[in-house]
Amino acid sequence: MNFLFITAFQTAFFPSPYPQGETKRGAHVQIQSNIRQSGFTLLEVLVATAILGIAIAVVLQLYSANLRAISDSGDYVIAVTRAEMKMREILADDDLSEKAYSETTNDGYRIDIAVAETLKDRTENLQKKLLEIVLTIHWTKGTKERAYTLMTMKMVNKKI
């Protein structure tokens, strides 16, 4: 009530230095609108934070996937190296014959080996026979079983 009386008193006895119809408060708003405010609004900060959070989550997922892939590739390298060593051992055997067997290593690898004569119709008139060697190595990583297969052929003398 006092505020209304003072405002009416001021306008009646003291003329306003502002143009017609504009009050001191309106002029203050006018001055504020001409001043450029720097900084970010709360909404801009929240949007930027959300985008940054999403980007960090994506990068961390990619990093995690790459670590899993590196671990898997290391397991494959070890398994393939073991398979190649066993294959060289089989190929070095001069008395190689048709057979199939399986071995288990102390490290948990299972190696299945199958040696079978192939292309019999093409080698029946020759003193040689062709043996196909299939070596499959199996291992378990977590709950998944992995396998890698090597295949080759070796020509051996026929036993008379």
Sequence and secondary structure as in RCSB ss.txt:
>XXXX:A:sequence
MNFLFITAFQTAFFPSPYPQGETKRGAHVQIQSNIRQSGFTLLEVLVATAILGIAIAVVLQLYSANLRAISDSGD
YVIAVTRAEMKMREILADDDLSEKAYSETTNDGYRIDIAVAETLKDRTENLQKKLLEIVLTIHWTKGTKERAYTL
MTMKMVNKKI
>XXXX:A:secstr
 HHHHHHHHHHHHS  SS TT  HHHHHHHHHHHS   S  HHHHHHHHHHHHHHHHHHHHHHHHHHHHHHHHHH
HHHHHHHHHHHHHHHHT TT  SEEEEEE TTS EEEEEEEEE HHHHTTSSEEEEEEEEEEEEEETTEEEEEEE
EEEEEEE   
